[in-house]
Amino acid sequence: MAEHDERRRAERLDANLKLEVKLSKADGSTETTSLETINISTSGVYFRSDHFIEPMTKLAMELEVTVPNPQNDAAGATAPVPCEGLVVRANPEGPVADCSDYEIAVFFTHIEPQGMDNLQKHIAMLLTDSD
């Protein structure tokens, strides 16, 4: 088996975060699904889905992260990270009958500056907690 070259530019951290994903349906409507992340980085998110999402699908998403609370050092505050991304990998790689546990990797294509600030603060908290 060939050695896999690491192509990620940002460190992935395990994180079980609330993730809202907006999926476009065939009839032109949009469906919002609440999911949970497996891990995150500043460049993408990895999550479980109960249905297959085709690679190269564009997604509108919102992560809910914890950031330091300026009023209280002991407790964090919840902050949103609205973002857009592109599905780059799905496991299994295609729809499978009776499968309800797909792992989906998404590369962020757009995050507003405040959302990126929230994400970076959350990742810094995770790194501090893992020390």
N, C-alpha and C positions, 0 to 999 in steps of 0.2 A: 504494500500500500504506500502511495506517495505521501510525503510529508506535506501538510496543509500550511500554506503561507498565510500568516496573519495579516489581514488587510484593514482591520479596524484602526481608526485614528484616535478613538476615544475609548477609555476604559469602561467596560461593562460592570455594573454592580447589581447584585440581586436586589430586587425591590418588588414587593407586592403592593401595587398602587391601583387605585380606581382609575379606569380608563374608559371614557365615552368615545365610541367610534360611530361615525355617521357613514352609512353605506347607501349608495345609490342603487335603487332597484330597477329591474327591467322596464317597469311601467313609468319611470321617470320620477317616482317619489323617493323619499329618503327615509331610511330606518335608522334609529339610534339604538345602539346596543351597549350595555354596560359590561365591561370585561375587567380582568385583572392582569397586571403585567407580571412577567417572570423576571425580567431585568431591564435596565435602562442605561443609557449613556447620553452624552450631549449630542450625539449624532443619530440616535435611533432608539427604538423600543422593541422588545420581544414580548409577545403575549400569547395567551391561549384563547382560542375561539371554538365555539361549538359547531362552526361550519367553515368550509374551505373558502379562502379568499385568494383569488388568482394573483400570482406575481404580476407586477407592473400596474396593479390597481391603485388609484389615487384615493387617499383617505383623508377626511377631516376628523380630527381627534381633539380630545381635551384630557390631559392628565391632571390628577389632583395630587399635589405634593405637599409635604410639610416643610416649612421654612422657619428659621429662628423668629420668635416673636419679639419685636423691639420693646414691648412693654414688660415682658416677663422672660428672663433668661432660662427659666426652668421648663417652660412649655413652648412647643412650636405652634405655629399658626398654619392653617390650611391655605394653599394658594393654587390658582389655576395655571395650567400651561397649555393654552390653546395652540394647536399646531396642525400642520399638514405633512403628509408623508406618502411614500411610495413603497408598496409591498415588494420586498426583494427576495423573500424566500418563504416557503410554506413546507411544513413537515406534518403528515405525508405530502408529497409533491403534487398530488392531485386529489380530486374527490374520491372518497372511499365509502362504500356502502356501510351503513351503521357506525361510522366514525363520528364521534362527537368531541374529539380532543385534538384539534389542529394547533400547531405552534406556528405563529406568524411573526416574521421579522420585517420591520418597517424602518426605512431610512428617512429621517426628517428632511423635508424639502423647504419648509418655512416655519419659523417660530418668531413671533413678535419679540422685540427686545425685552419687555417686562417678563414675558413667559420664559425666555432663555435665562434671565436673571434668577427667576424662581427655580428653574431646573438646576442651575449651577449651585444655588444655595442648598438645595435639597441634597445634591450629590456630595457637596462638602460636608453636610451633616452625616451622611452615610459613611463617608471616609473617616470622619472623626469618631463615630460610634464603633467602627471596626478596629480601631487602634487599641 
